[in-house]
Amino acid sequence: MNLDIHSFGGRAAWLCLFFILAQCSPARRAEWHLLTDEFAPAWKAAGIPEEGAVTIQNGEITLQPGQPMTGARLDAQAWENAGIPTTRYAIEYEAMRVEGNDFFGTVTFPVDDSHVSLVVGGWGGTLVGLSSIDDMDASENATTGNAFFENNRWHRVRIEVRDDELRAWINGKLFISTSTRGHKLGLRAGDIGRCTPFGFASYATQARIRNVAIRRL
């Protein structure tokens, strides 16, 4: 398709063309659905020793029980190439613990130049919290909470990564609202680091994850 700029009337034509190109630019993209065909090839098993099988099909990730942990991660280059932000963004997904009694929908995600994990259903099945803040994991820092997670039920998670704050809701209830200003963010030592830059993990459980979306804030 050829555009004759002069036929649009000078400066107004250039402004119109600039607007069209800006809307098509990856930097202007507002949301990403990470289990669509666009991203499916970029997912892979995290490579955790003795992890269970990982399948990604029909818009779902299934994590089979590991010894003890299983993970899946999105390739770092795919995240970067898509222009997905590392701050001022929201994560939404649904997770189900099919069987087991420990964490099943734990997501690891970037916060500026660091990463943290939202633990969902840890420490025997009920713990919720961020790991790690100031070298304290989800069971030790101020974000620690508890909830009952029924097996074979989808649980909705939303996380907001803001300039100086992290928030997390589960099934519409606000569980975490914490300032990150002046605090050290990082991951608990161990295999969870294999889930960076963005990924999911389960601990001795069978888990399913679907409807994973990232949106700019």
C-alpha positions in Angstrom: 0.0 0.0 0.0 1.5 3.4 -1.0 0.5 6.6 0.8 0.8 10.0 -1.0 1.6 12.3 1.9 0.9 15.4 -0.1 -2.6 14.3 -0.8 -3.4 14.5 2.9 -2.5 18.1 3.3 1.0 18.7 4.6 1.6 18.8 8.4 -1.8 17.2 9.3 -0.9 14.2 7.1 2.4 13.7 8.9 0.7 13.9 12.3 -1.8 11.3 11.2 0.9 9.0 10.0 2.9 9.5 13.2 -0.1 8.5 15.3 -0.7 5.4 13.2 2.9 4.3 13.5 3.0 5.1 17.3 0.0 2.9 17.9 1.6 0.0 16.1 4.9 0.3 18.0 5.7 -2.4 20.6 6.4 0.4 23.1 2.7 1.4 22.9 1.3 -2.0 23.4 -0.9 -2.1 26.4 -1.4 -5.8 27.1 0.0 -9.3 26.4 -1.7 -12.6 26.8 1.1 -15.0 27.5 -0.5 -18.4 26.8 -1.7 -17.5 23.3 -0.1 -18.9 20.1 2.1 -15.8 20.1 4.0 -16.8 23.2 3.5 -20.5 23.5 6.8 -21.5 21.8 8.7 -19.3 24.3 7.6 -21.3 27.3 9.7 -24.2 28.6 10.3 -26.3 31.7 12.4 -24.3 34.2 15.0 -27.1 34.5 14.6 -27.7 38.2 16.3 -30.9 39.3 13.8 -33.8 39.6 10.9 -31.6 38.4 7.7 -33.2 37.1 6.5 -33.0 33.6 5.5 -29.6 32.2 2.9 -29.4 29.4 1.7 -26.2 27.7 -1.3 -26.6 25.4 -4.8 -25.3 24.8 -4.0 -22.1 26.7 -2.9 -23.8 29.9 0.2 -24.8 31.7 0.1 -28.1 33.7 2.8 -28.8 36.3 3.0 -32.4 37.5 4.4 -33.0 41.0 8.1 -32.7 41.3 10.6 -34.0 43.9 9.8 -31.5 45.3 9.4 -28.6 42.8 8.3 -28.1 39.2 8.5 -24.9 37.2 7.8 -23.3 33.8 9.3 -20.1 32.6 8.9 -17.7 29.7 12.1 -17.1 27.7 13.8 -13.9 28.6 14.3 -12.8 25.0 10.6 -13.2 24.3 9.8 -11.0 27.2 12.2 -8.3 26.0 11.3 -8.5 22.4 7.6 -8.1 23.2 8.4 -4.8 25.1 6.8 -6.1 28.3 7.5 -3.6 31.1 9.2 -4.4 34.4 7.4 -1.8 36.4 4.0 -0.1 36.3 2.3 -3.2 35.1 -0.3 -5.8 36.4 -0.2 -9.5 36.2 -3.5 -11.5 36.1 -3.9 -15.3 36.0 -5.9 -18.2 37.3 -4.3 -21.2 39.1 -5.7 -24.5 40.3 -4.2 -27.0 42.7 -5.4 -30.4 41.4 -3.8 -32.5 44.1 -1.4 -32.0 46.9 -1.2 -29.6 49.8 1.5 -27.0 49.1 2.1 -24.1 46.8 0.7 -24.4 43.3 0.3 -21.0 41.7 3.6 -19.3 42.8 4.6 -16.7 40.2 8.1 -15.2 39.8 8.2 -11.8 38.1 10.4 -8.8 37.5 10.3 -5.6 39.5 12.7 -3.2 37.8 16.1 -4.9 37.9 15.1 -7.5 40.6 12.7 -10.4 40.8 10.3 -11.6 43.5 7.8 -14.5 43.9 4.3 -14.4 45.1 3.8 -17.6 47.0 0.3 -19.0 46.8 -0.6 -21.9 49.1 2.8 -22.5 50.7 3.9 -24.1 54.0 1.3 -26.8 54.1 -1.2 -25.2 51.8 -2.3 -21.8 53.2 0.6 -19.3 53.2 0.5 -16.2 50.9 3.4 -13.8 50.7 6.2 -12.2 48.7 9.6 -13.8 48.7 12.0 -12.2 49.3 12.0 -8.8 50.9 15.2 -7.7 52.8 16.4 -11.4 52.6 13.3 -12.6 54.4 11.0 -15.0 52.6 7.2 -15.1 52.4 6.9 -16.8 55.8 9.0 -14.2 57.6 8.3 -10.7 56.2 5.4 -8.3 56.6 3.5 -9.6 53.6 2.8 -13.0 55.2 -0.9 -14.0 55.2 -3.0 -17.1 55.1 -5.9 -18.4 53.0 -7.7 -21.7 52.4 -7.3 -22.9 48.8 -9.7 -25.6 47.8 -8.3 -28.2 45.4 -9.9 -28.5 41.9 -11.0 -24.9 42.0 -9.7 -22.0 39.9 -8.3 -19.2 42.0 -7.9 -15.7 40.5 -4.7 -13.7 41.1 -3.9 -10.1 40.4 -0.6 -8.4 41.1 0.2 -4.8 40.6 3.9 -3.7 40.3 4.0 0.1 40.9 7.0 2.4 41.3 7.3 2.0 45.0 4.6 -0.5 45.9 3.5 -4.1 45.3 -0.1 -5.2 45.7 -1.7 -8.6 45.3 -5.3 -9.8 45.3 -6.5 -13.4 45.4 -10.1 -14.1 44.4 -10.8 -10.4 44.7 -9.4 -10.0 48.2 -6.5 -7.7 48.8 -3.7 -9.8 50.5 -0.6 -7.6 50.0 0.0 -3.9 49.9 3.6 -3.1 50.7 6.0 -0.3 50.0 9.2 -1.3 48.2 11.0 2.0 48.9 14.2 1.4 50.7 13.8 -2.3 50.7 15.9 -5.0 49.1 13.9 -7.3 46.7 15.2 -10.7 45.6 14.5 -14.4 45.4 14.7 -17.0 48.0 18.0 -19.0 47.5 17.5 -22.1 45.5 15.8 -23.4 42.4 13.1 -20.7 42.2 15.7 -18.6 40.4 15.2 -20.9 37.4 11.8 -19.4 36.9 13.1 -16.0 35.9 12.3 -13.6 34.3 8.7 -14.8 34.5 7.4 -18.2 35.4 5.3 -20.4 37.6 6.2 -23.1 40.1 4.5 -25.8 42.2 5.8 -27.7 45.2 4.9 -31.5 45.3 1.6 -30.6 43.8 -0.2 -31.0 40.4 -1.1 -27.5 39.2 -2.8 -25.8 36.3 -2.5 -22.2 35.2 -4.5 -20.3 32.6 -5.5 -16.8 31.4 -2.1 -15.3 32.0 -2.1 -11.6 31.1 0.2 -8.6 31.5 -1.2 -5.1 31.3 0.4 -1.7 31.6 -0.7 0.5 34.5 
